Amino acid sequence: MKQYECEFEGDVLLAVRQGRYPGGLDEPLRAHAAGCVVCRDMAAAALAFEGAREDALAEVALPDAGRVWRQAHMRARREAVEAAGRPITAAQVIAFGAAMGLLGACFGATSLWFQAGVRYVAAVDKGAWLAFATAFLAEHGALVLGTAAAVVVLPTVV
């Protein structure tokens, strides 16, 4: 039966991580590591990983501390501006919604032809709304386009 674990495996791994393998080991552990298949294989794999780790660390270039500080400072300012702007944006959205609601209420209350059309659609037939909408767009298309442009373009510009 093959052996998959060894009681000295942790000691050999620690020696590899500390850079003491194989020359810095005490004699009994060095003799065991040379003869034990598990420890030898584990040490070979650990050495490969340590070599790759050292190569990766050699390629790392840390940025200048002043640059890191500036970027962190600029990010903190940007986040503060965004945080300060959130209540303003919320107030603008609420004001825009209230203005659109008031505009719709005024339009519905003062427009006799609109009220007559709504009564006609409600009284005649549920399917008559398409004919009413088509007639409305034919008569008042420019007004609808102007209102839609004001509702979409003005908030976008602001």
WORA-V641370 format. One record per helix or strand. SS is the DSSP state (H for helix, E for strand). FROM is the first residue (numbers start at 0). LEN is the number of residues. If there is no record, write none. Layout:
# WORA-V641370
ss->SS from->FROM len->LEN
ss->SS from->FROM len->LEN
This chain:
# WORA-V641370
ss->H from->8 len->9
ss->H from->26 len->9
ss->H from->36 len->23
ss->H from->64 len->46
ss->H from->111 len->13
ss->H from->125 len->32
